[in-house]
Amino acid sequence: MKRACQKLLTEYIDFFPCAAVIGPRQCGKTTLIESLSSEWKIFDLEKQSDFQIIAQDVDLFLRLNPEKVAIDEAQMLPELFPALRVAIDRDRRSTGRYVITGSSSPKLMRSVSESLAGRIGIIEMSPFSFAETSENPSPAFYRLLTQRAPVGAFIENLRPGAKIKKIHEFWFRGGYPEPWIKNSRRFYSLWMNQYVGTYLYRDVVRLFPGINENRFRMFTQFLAGISGDVVNYANVARSLGVSQPTARDYFEIAHGPFLWRTIPAYTQNAIKRIVKHPKGYLRDSGLLHYLLRIPDIDSLLAHPCMGKSWEGMVIEEIIRGLNCLGTGFDYYYYRTGGGAEVDLIIEGDFGLIPVEIKYVQTVPSRQLRGLKDFVRERKCRFGIVINNDENPRLYDEKIIGIPFACL
């Protein structure tokens, strides 16, 4: 399956001396760099022989290999980052010299920002998006959004690209590549069990040696239960029997291996009393359903978490799609003290766009009051409703209904 960020990687190689691909374990980073041309030499720091070649003298290695070198799992060798800065600065004008990948390490981004600022283009890679599993890695929706297309252009140019059954299959299974490639329900169950035990918890214990592994396992299960909720750290601490600072630390740890995404509250230019606590989601819907022990799509549709699971999956799809374009943007949610809510707000060069997410096909106008008020009060170009309709439609002159199948 073609990855949406392939084009962005090629672009960054042309623009920067170094490109970095970061993301969770088993999302396809190694496969992506293996698609580079045969001129590139690839080293994997989880392979002991490759680690020894580089680690015995990092500066000498980079002098011997001044260009077309890809280093997988770069976080395994922190000394690499200052050495890369020195090597790059020897010939600052040359681009496309190094590609590195990394996962599950808060130190990775700190090392990149401290040592390689201005010298590196960073791509956040995720498991498959729905568009990638549908063999449509560049949906028109994101191009129209970032190019500030008028409302009518969305109606004219967007058409659903997949059947509703395939959407539900993706929603239930999530996007990790290997289960999609094997396409076996039994393998999916076994793989998820191994992923959680072998990669997720192993990485957390390795990165945070002092952590109580059993308590963090309990916290991970707890995350599944609150995915899609507003996060009150005091309540979380009370539920887990830990201090509030410890609860906050656990959320930071969950962010490290790309397990959890925090959505901050939109508080700019507040004209009403608003909720300021963040919301959060498990990033992969398949992992969420595995942790909640939901066995199939019928059980999911009857589960109390169904609406929040759908909302989180759609939010992640939109964020992944914009990330793959290299578009700079911020994301938020909005909720007033009176209960009016907007599920997602994205803000970038394309403007301020509120997004409401509904699982249903037909959305009553009364359910869009919060969205309409937000558009009017902040003079947004338009608002978007993501639903399961058969075709895009206008709810009014500034509210567009877009089927998820168009993303």
N, C-alpha and C positions, 0 to 999 in steps of 0.2 A: 504494500500500500504506500502510495506517495505521501510524504509528510509535507504539511503546509509550510513549515519553517525552512524547508530545503532552499527555497528561493531567497529567503532572508539570510541564510548562512552564506550563500554565494555572494550576495551583496556585501555582507560584512567583510568577507575575505578580500573583496576588491577595495574596501574603504579603510580597513584597520590593519595594523601589524598583527594583531591577535584577535581571535573570536572565541567566545566562551559559550558553551551550551550547557545550561544547568537544568536540573529537573529531578524528579523522584527516581528511585531505583526501578529498573525494568520498564522505563517508558520509551526506550528506543534510541537513546543517545549514541550507543556504540554502533548500532546499525546505521545511524545517520552519518557518522564520520567515516564508516567503511564505504560509503557511497562517494567519497572524495576520489578524485582521479588517481591513477596509479603512481603519479609523481610523489604523492604524500606517503611518508613513513609514519606508521601508527604504533604507539607504545601504550600498553595497558599497565597502570601502576598496581593493579591487583594481581598481576602476574609477577611472580617473584623475580624471574630472570630480567624482565623489563625494568622492574623497580631498581634492581642492583645496577643496571647499566646507567641509569640516570642519577641515582642517589649517591654513588660513590664520589662524584664530583659534578654537581649540577652545572656550574659555570663552564667547565670544560666540555660537557655534553652539548650545551647550547652553542658553543663556539664551533664544535665539530658538525653540528646540525643547525645551520643558521636560517633555514627556511624549509617550508613544506613539511612541518612536523606536527602531528596530532598526538596529544597526550590524554588518554582516557583516565577518569577518576583522579583528577589532579589534586583533590583535597587530601589524598594519601601522603603527599609530600609538601608540607608548607614551605620548605626552603625553595621550592620551585618559583614562587611568585616574585620575590625580589630579584632572583637570578634572571627571570624573564624580562623584568624592567631594564636591567643592565644590558641584556642582549639586544632588546628592541632599540634602546637608545644609541647603540653603536651605529645603527642605520635607520634612523627614525622615519625616513621618507618611504622606505619599502613597506608594502602592504602584503597581506596574505601569507605571513611567515609561519604563524602558529595557530593551531586550534586546540583548545582544551575543553574537557568536559568535567562536570562535577555533580555530586549529589549529596544530600543529607548532611550538610555541614554548615553551621552558622559561621565558622571560621573562613569558609570559602569566599563568601561575598565580602567579608571584612578584608581578607587578603587581597582580593581583586581591587576593591575600592582604594585601599591604602597604597598598593604597589603599582597598579596598572591603570590608574585613572587617566583618561584621555588617550590611552593606547589600545583600548579593547572595546569591542562591540559584544554585548551580552544578550543572549537569547534564552528566555525561559521556556523550556520544552515540557510538554505535558504528555500523559497518555493520549491515545487516539481521541480526536474530537469526533462528533457525529459526522461532520462533513468528510473527514478522512475515511471513516468506515463506509461512507456512501460513494467513495471515489470521486469526490468533488472538493478537493482541498482548498479551493479559493472561491467560496460563494460570493455572489454579487452583492449580498447584503452589506458586507464589511466595506467593500469598495464604495458603494453608494453612501454609506454612513460617513466615512472619512473624507470623501470628496464633497461633503455638504450638499448632497443632491436634494432637490425639492421633494415635497411629499408625493407628488404625482409620479415621480420616477420610481419610487418603491412599488407603487401599484402596477406600473407598466412593465417593470423589468424583473420582478421576483415571481418565480413559480416554484411550488413545492417540488423537491427533488427526490423524495423517498416516500414509501408507503408507511402508513401509520403503524403497521405491525413491526416494521424495522426500527422505527423510532422507539417503540416500547422495548424491543430487544436490547437496543443500545442503552436505554435508561436503566434497565434491570442489571445488565452485565457490566456497565462501566466501560472504560477505554483502554485498560492495559493490553498491550499488543499481543502477547503470547497466547492468552485464551482466545482471542479473536482468530489468530492464525490456525490454532489447533481445532477450533470450532467443535468442542465436545463439552457437554454439560458436566460429565464426570471429571474431565480434566480441569474445567473451570473451578469446581469445588476444591479439588486437590491443590491446584495452583494457588488459590486464595489462601488456603490454610498454610501452605509453605511460605508464601509471601509475607504474611503477617508475622509468623514465627521466625523465619530465617532472615529476612531483610529488615523489616520495620523495627522489631524489638532489638535485634542484634545491633543495628546502627545506633539506636538510641543509647544502649548500654555502652557502646564503644565511644560515642561522642561525649557522653556524660557519665563517667565511671562511677560517680558517687550516688547516682540515682537509685531509688528503690524500684527494682524492676517490677515486682508484683503490684506495687501501688500505681506505677505508670500503666501497666496493663489494665488495671481497674479504671484509670483515667481515660484510656482509649475507648473502652466500652461506654464510659460516661459521655464522651464526645459524640458517639453515635446517637445517644439518646437526646442530646441537645442540639444536634445539627439543624440549622435553620432557625434557632431561637436567638433572642437578644441575650447576651452574656452578662450576667451579674457576677463578678468575681467573688463577692462575699458569699453569695448563695452557693457557688461552686465549691468554695473552700469549706463551707459548713457541711455540704453533702459528702465531701471526700474525707473530712476529718483532718484537714491540713490548714496551715495559716494562709491568709490571703496572698502574701507575697509568693508562697510556694505554689499556689494555684496559678498565679500569673506566670511564674516560671514554667509550669507545665504547658501552658498555652504557647509560650515561646519555643519550648522544646518540640511541641507538635508541629509548629510552623517549620522547623529546621528540615525534616525529611519530606516536606511538601505534603504533609498529611492533612493539614487544617488551613483554611483560608479565613482570615478575619476581614469582615466588611465594616469599616468605620461608619459612624453616623454622619449624615450631612448636616452641618451646623452653620454653614455660611449664610449670612444675611437672614438670620432667623427672625420671622415675624410672628411666630406662634411658639408656644411652649413645646419643646421637642425632646424626645428621648435621646440621650447622649451615649448610652452604653453601645458597644459594638455588637454586631451579629457575627455568626460564623457558620461555616459548613465544612464537613469532610469533603475533600476536593473530588474524590471519585465516587460516583453513585454506586458502582458495583461493590467497592470496599464497604461503603455504608450498609448496603443490604446484607453483605456477608456478616458484618459485625452485629447486625440486628437479627441475624438468623432468619431472614426472609427467603424462602426456598424457591419461589417462582413468581411470575408476573401477576398471577391471580391473587396470590397472598399480598403482594405489594399494593395492589389496587384497593384492598380491604384494610390495609394497615393504617394506624393513626398517623404515621409519619409520611404518608403518601404525598400530601401537598407540599410539605417542606422538602422532601426528596426531589420532587419535580422542579421546584423553585431553585434548589441548589445546583441541579444538573444544568438548567438553562443558564444560570448566572455563570457557571464555569465555562460553558460552551462559548458565551459571548466574550469573556475575558481571554480565553484561549485564541479565539479568532482574531481579536485585536492584537494580542501579543505576537502572533505569527506575521503580522504586517510590519512590526517594528514601530507601531504607533505609540506615541507617548500619551498616556491617559491616566486618570485616577478614577476610582470607583467607590461608591457609597450606597447606603440605604437611607431611607427617611421615614420617620414616624413621629407624629405629633402626640402630645399628651391626650388629645381627644380621640386618638385611635386612627386618624388618617395615615395612610402608609403608601410608600412607593418602594417596590422590591429592590430595584437597582437604579442607580444614577451614575452615568458615565460622563466624564468631563475631559475634553482635550481640545486640540485645535479645531475639531469639528463642532465645538460648542458644548452646551449642557443638555443632555438627553436623558429624561426619566423613562424607565422601562417597568411596566407592570407585567407580571407573569401569571398566566392562568392555564390550568390543565385542560379546561373544557373547550368545546368547539364554539359555543355561542356564549358571549360575554354580555350580560345585561348592563345597560348604561349606568345604572345606579352603583355598580361595583367599580366604576372608573372615576368616581367623584374626586378621590384623593389625587389621582393622576392629573385630571383636568385642572384642579386647583393649583397644583404645583406648576404646570405649564403656564397658566395665566399669571400667577404671582411672580414668577421669575422670568417671564417673557421668553420661554424656550421656543425654538423653531417649531418643535413638535414633540409629542410623546409617542411611545411605542407600546403596544400590547402584544406579547408573545403568547400564542395560544395553539390550539390544534385544529384550527379552521382549515377549510379546503383550499382557500385562496386568500391573498391579501385583500383588505378592505379598509375603507375609511369609516371611523366611528363618528367623527366630525372633522372640520377642516384642519385640526391640528392633532388628531389622534389616529395613528395608523395601526391596524391589526395585521400582524405578520405571523403566519404559521411557523412553528418550530422547524418544519421540514424545509423552510427557506434559508435556514442558518447554515 
